[in-house]
Amino acid sequence: MSLYVCIDIGGTSIKHGVANEQGRLTVTGAIANSIAVKGLEAFLQSLLNIVQEYQNKYMIEGVAICTAGMVNTKTGCIVRAPHYFPGYAGVKLPAFIKENTGLPAIVINDVNAVCLGEYWQGAGQKAHSLFCLTFGTGIGGAFMLEGKLWEGVSYCAGEVGLMHAGENANWEDLASTAGLIRNVGMAKGIAPHNINGRQVFAWAQAGDTESINCINKMVNRWAVGIANICYVVNPQVVILGGGVMAQFDYLLPRLKKELASILLQNIYRSTSFVRAQMGNGAGMVGALYYFLQEKHVSA
């Protein structure tokens, strides 16, 4: 049985595990991402430690990595990194892993990986076209057509959080869950770091006017952005992911009401808006799917 190391590099943590060719994660774990505190060299060493520890226990055949940032999947280079990843831009993770472990590796953007994971085993199965969105501190996106990820000429397709949304702001500035918390804090006179999303939704469901209004404004801004995406690529399925989707049953009726008022009815009726199904493992599974596809192409 072929086994692969899967790694998901996020802003605060690095999730990792071992999976078989069917994408079943048999072992998982996580460590803190300390790149902002300890620097790039220590960060790279932590990745190497993960892979080598698994190599010592299992017959590993490759390494599949997804990461925050824009990634040139052909060269394995991090094209653009978040500000909290100092020194990360320009790093070629596959070459680093190969040089130090002898294992073939790939690296892919994290939201692209989530999209692939949902297509392979989650909410996007059998979809001819799908757009995957993740809502969190920012907003990420990815697009697949006929089973293939569309990465764009400069490998930044799907970076919808950066779309200009008016009000001198990007879409993710206005419509992310970080923006929701900031707006609720302003409305209540509470510092945002003293609020979290669960509290906001608990307040809203208890009838708190400020929380309800801020959520409604966020959902309206979601709908505007999603409608624009639908007008551009007209996907069969829109997958909605991110931690805030724990409130999916509360949010979906409100979002669909907004979308129905913005979209042409033939587009609205023919588009499925669904919750992501794969959970925290989606990125690792999707990265493995990409690895296996590339392995097949090069074989």
C-alpha positions in Angstrom: 0.0 0.0 0.0 1.4 3.4 -1.0 1.6 6.0 1.7 2.2 9.7 1.5 3.0 12.5 3.9 0.4 15.4 3.7 1.1 18.8 5.2 -1.2 21.8 5.5 0.7 25.0 6.3 -1.6 27.6 7.9 -0.9 30.9 9.6 -1.0 29.6 13.2 -0.6 25.8 12.8 0.9 23.2 10.5 -1.4 20.1 10.2 0.2 16.9 9.0 -0.6 13.3 8.4 -0.1 10.1 6.4 -2.6 9.0 3.8 -3.0 6.2 1.4 -3.8 6.5 -2.4 -7.5 6.6 -1.6 -7.0 9.8 0.4 -7.7 8.2 3.8 -5.7 9.9 6.5 -4.6 7.1 8.9 -2.4 9.3 11.1 -2.7 13.0 11.8 -1.1 15.7 14.0 -0.3 19.4 14.2 2.4 21.7 15.4 2.5 25.5 15.8 3.7 27.5 12.9 6.5 29.6 14.4 7.8 31.2 11.2 6.9 34.7 12.5 8.7 34.1 15.8 11.6 31.8 15.0 12.2 32.7 11.3 12.3 30.9 8.0 15.2 28.4 8.8 13.5 27.1 11.9 10.2 26.8 10.0 11.8 24.8 7.2 13.4 22.5 9.7 10.1 21.9 11.3 8.7 20.7 8.0 11.7 18.5 7.5 11.3 17.0 10.9 7.7 16.1 10.2 8.6 14.3 7.0 11.6 12.5 8.4 9.7 11.3 11.5 7.1 9.7 9.2 9.9 8.3 7.0 11.3 6.5 10.1 7.9 4.8 10.7 6.4 4.2 7.3 7.4 3.5 3.7 6.6 7.0 2.4 6.5 7.5 -1.4 5.9 11.3 -1.6 5.0 14.5 0.1 1.9 16.6 -0.7 1.9 20.2 0.8 -0.7 22.9 0.7 0.1 26.4 2.0 -1.2 29.9 2.5 0.1 32.2 -0.2 0.2 32.2 -4.0 2.1 29.2 -5.4 3.6 28.5 -8.8 2.9 24.8 -8.9 5.1 24.2 -11.9 8.3 25.5 -10.2 7.2 24.9 -6.6 7.9 28.5 -5.8 6.0 30.6 -3.3 5.1 33.6 -5.5 3.5 35.8 -2.8 3.3 35.2 0.9 1.1 36.7 3.7 2.9 39.3 5.8 3.0 36.9 8.7 5.2 34.6 6.7 8.5 36.6 6.7 11.0 35.4 4.2 8.6 32.8 2.7 8.3 34.3 -0.8 10.7 32.7 -3.2 11.1 29.5 -1.3 10.8 26.3 -3.3 9.4 23.7 -0.9 9.4 20.7 -3.2 13.1 21.1 -4.0 13.9 21.6 -0.3 12.0 18.4 0.6 13.5 16.4 -2.3 17.1 17.5 -1.5 16.8 16.6 2.2 14.7 13.4 2.1 14.9 12.1 -1.4 11.1 12.1 -1.7 9.2 13.7 -4.6 7.0 16.6 -3.4 4.5 19.1 -4.6 3.2 22.4 -3.1 -0.2 24.0 -3.9 -2.2 26.9 -2.6 -4.4 25.9 0.4 -7.7 27.0 -1.0 -7.0 25.3 -4.3 -6.2 22.1 -2.2 -9.5 22.4 -0.4 -11.3 22.7 -3.7 -9.6 19.6 -5.0 -10.4 17.7 -1.8 -14.0 18.6 -2.0 -14.1 17.6 -5.7 -12.4 14.3 -4.9 -14.3 13.2 -1.8 -16.6 16.0 -0.6 -19.4 18.3 -1.7 -18.1 18.8 -5.3 -18.1 15.2 -6.4 -19.2 14.8 -10.1 -19.6 18.6 -10.5 -18.7 19.7 -14.1 -17.8 23.1 -12.7 -17.4 24.3 -9.1 -16.2 27.4 -7.3 -14.9 26.8 -3.7 -14.9 29.7 -1.2 -13.4 29.8 2.3 -14.4 32.5 4.7 -12.2 33.3 7.7 -9.7 36.0 8.5 -9.7 36.6 4.7 -11.6 35.1 1.8 -10.1 32.5 -0.5 -11.4 31.0 -3.7 -10.6 28.3 -6.3 -12.3 27.2 -9.5 -12.4 23.8 -11.2 -13.8 23.0 -14.7 -14.3 19.5 -16.0 -12.1 18.0 -13.2 -9.2 20.4 -13.7 -8.1 23.2 -11.4 -7.9 26.6 -13.1 -4.8 28.3 -11.7 -4.5 31.2 -14.1 -1.5 32.5 -16.1 0.3 33.8 -13.0 -1.1 31.1 -10.6 -3.4 33.5 -8.7 -6.8 32.5 -10.1 -9.4 32.5 -7.4 -7.9 35.2 -5.3 -11.3 36.7 -4.9 -10.6 38.2 -1.5 -8.6 40.8 -3.3 -11.4 41.8 -5.6 -12.2 45.5 -5.3 -15.5 45.8 -3.6 -16.1 49.6 -3.4 -15.8 51.6 -0.2 -12.0 51.7 -0.9 -11.7 48.2 0.3 -11.2 44.6 -0.9 -13.9 42.0 -0.6 -12.2 40.3 2.3 -11.8 43.6 4.1 -15.6 44.0 4.1 -17.0 40.5 4.1 -14.6 38.2 6.1 -15.4 37.0 9.6 -12.6 39.2 10.8 -14.6 42.1 9.4 -17.7 40.8 11.1 -16.0 40.7 14.5 -14.5 44.2 14.0 -18.0 45.6 13.1 -19.7 44.0 16.0 -17.0 45.4 18.3 -17.4 48.9 17.0 -21.2 48.6 17.4 -20.9 47.5 21.0 -17.8 49.5 22.0 -15.8 46.3 22.6 -12.3 45.7 21.4 -12.4 43.1 18.6 -9.8 40.9 20.4 -12.3 40.4 23.2 -14.9 38.9 20.8 -15.0 35.7 18.7 -17.3 34.5 16.0 -19.2 32.0 18.3 -20.1 34.8 20.6 -21.4 37.0 17.8 -23.7 34.2 16.5 -24.8 33.4 20.0 -25.8 37.0 20.6 -27.6 37.1 17.2 -29.6 34.0 18.0 -30.5 35.5 21.4 -31.9 38.5 19.5 -29.1 41.0 19.9 -29.8 43.8 17.3 -26.2 44.9 16.7 -25.0 41.3 16.0 -28.0 40.6 13.7 -27.4 43.7 11.7 -23.7 43.1 11.3 -24.3 39.5 10.2 -26.9 40.6 7.8 -24.5 43.2 6.3 -21.8 40.5 6.0 -24.2 38.1 4.3 -25.2 40.9 1.9 -21.6 41.5 1.0 -21.0 37.8 0.6 -24.0 37.7 -1.9 -22.6 40.6 -3.9 -19.2 38.9 -4.3 -20.7 35.4 -5.0 -23.1 36.8 -7.5 -20.2 38.5 -9.4 -18.4 35.1 -9.4 -21.5 33.4 -10.8 -21.8 36.0 -13.5 -18.2 35.5 -14.6 -17.8 31.7 -14.5 -21.4 30.4 -14.0 -20.4 27.4 -11.9 -22.7 24.4 -11.3 -21.8 24.3 -7.6 -20.6 26.9 -5.2 -19.0 25.3 -2.1 -18.9 27.4 1.1 -16.2 26.6 3.6 -14.3 28.1 6.6 -14.9 28.0 10.3 -17.9 30.3 10.1 -19.8 27.6 8.2 -20.4 25.9 11.6 -23.3 28.4 11.4 -24.4 27.2 8.0 -28.0 26.5 8.9 -28.3 30.1 10.2 -26.5 31.7 7.3 -27.7 29.8 4.2 -31.3 30.9 4.2 -30.2 34.5 4.5 -27.5 34.1 1.8 -29.9 32.5 -0.6 -32.5 35.2 -0.1 -29.9 37.8 -0.9 -28.6 35.9 -3.9 -32.1 35.4 -5.3 -32.6 39.1 -5.3 -29.3 39.8 -7.1 -28.8 37.0 -9.6 -30.8 36.4 -12.7 -33.3 33.7 -11.8 -32.0 31.1 -14.4 -28.5 31.4 -12.9 -29.8 31.3 -9.3 -32.0 28.2 -10.0 -29.2 26.3 -11.8 -26.5 26.9 -9.2 -26.2 24.7 -6.1 -24.9 26.5 -2.9 -23.6 23.9 -0.5 -21.5 23.5 2.6 -18.0 22.1 2.4 -17.9 18.5 3.8 -14.3 17.6 4.3 -13.5 19.6 7.4 -9.9 20.2 8.6 -8.5 17.5 6.4 -9.7 18.9 3.1 -6.4 20.7 2.3 -4.2 17.7 3.0 -6.5 15.4 1.0 -6.7 17.9 -1.9 -2.9 18.3 -1.9 -2.5 14.5 -2.2 -5.1 14.4 -5.0 -2.9 17.0 -6.9 0.2 15.0 -6.2 -1.4 11.8 -7.5 -2.7 13.6 -10.6 0.8 15.0 -11.3 2.4 11.6 -10.7 0.0 10.0 -13.2 0.7 12.7 -15.8 4.5 12.4 -15.5 4.5 8.5 -15.4 
